[in-house]
Amino acid sequence: MSHLKRLLNTRAGSAPTALDYGVVELSDLIHDFPEATAVMQRCLKTTIAKYEPRLKNVQVRSVDGEEPREAMAFVFEITGQVIYPNGERHPVRFTTSVDPSSNVQIA
């Protein structure tokens, strides 16, 4: 989870050794509404699949924010399986919100 927080709070283009490490800046999507949700969803899934190899079968789906503070945020559910070195697989589920400042919270 800590690596996902770092990964999803890094802006694409800011890591000199891997320019696609991180996610797009939310302000870059402002002109893509209402498609911005789908664009961010694909970006999250692609980035996690590429840069978090311990997480397999990644799925990202948009969910409506239930709390008032989430009204101005994109809220996603990320599910997948963590693969341990001994081969064990354990399902995981995270709720992720992306606020207008592109800050990502993961719970």
JOVENUR-V330677 format. One line per field, one symbol per residue. phi: phi as a letter, one per 20 degrees, with the letter a starting at -180 (. if undefined). A space follows every 10 residues. Layout:
phi=???
//
This chain:
phi=.fffgfffdd egneegebfe focffgffeg eefefgffff fffgfffffe dcffddlfcc cfcffeegfe fdceccddcr cedegenfcc fcbcdccdeg emfddcc
//
